[in-house]
């Protein structure tokens, strides 16, 4: 399916696009709140600034996708593959990222407040300026030598954040 068809069908009221393969066409700035793309193949998709609030992207394959500035608040990305993707400045507040593969993702400036990162593969993430309020990193697979002094965390917001080693940070800006 190409992006134009998906947008046309979405505009007509269809929301279930589970397990579809979307060509790597541009869906930049698209209004797709509440869409069901569970199990969909969106490899390399351009979803910059798209509104995917409350979307179901569980088990979606989003490797190398561009989601810069996308609104994914409350979205379900559990078990999704987003490795090598770009999520800078994305709103992932309250999102379910449990068991997702986010290795090598750029998450600079992303809002991850309240996101569920249980079992999430983060590798060595770039989290400069990210909001990690109410995030528990102790159950995620993450490598951050040096802890909060790691330069990949420069400017990140920590408030009620649990670090990979179990240390709880009440407030650190």
Secondary structure, 3 states (H helix, E strand, C coil): CCHHHHHHHHHCCCCECCCCECCCCECCCCECCCCECCCCECCCCECCCCECCCCECCCCECCCCECCCCECCCCECCCCECCCCECCCCECCCCECCCCECCCCECCCCECCCCECCCCEEECCECCCCECCCCECCCCEECCCCHHHCHHHCCCEEEEEECCCCCEEEEEC
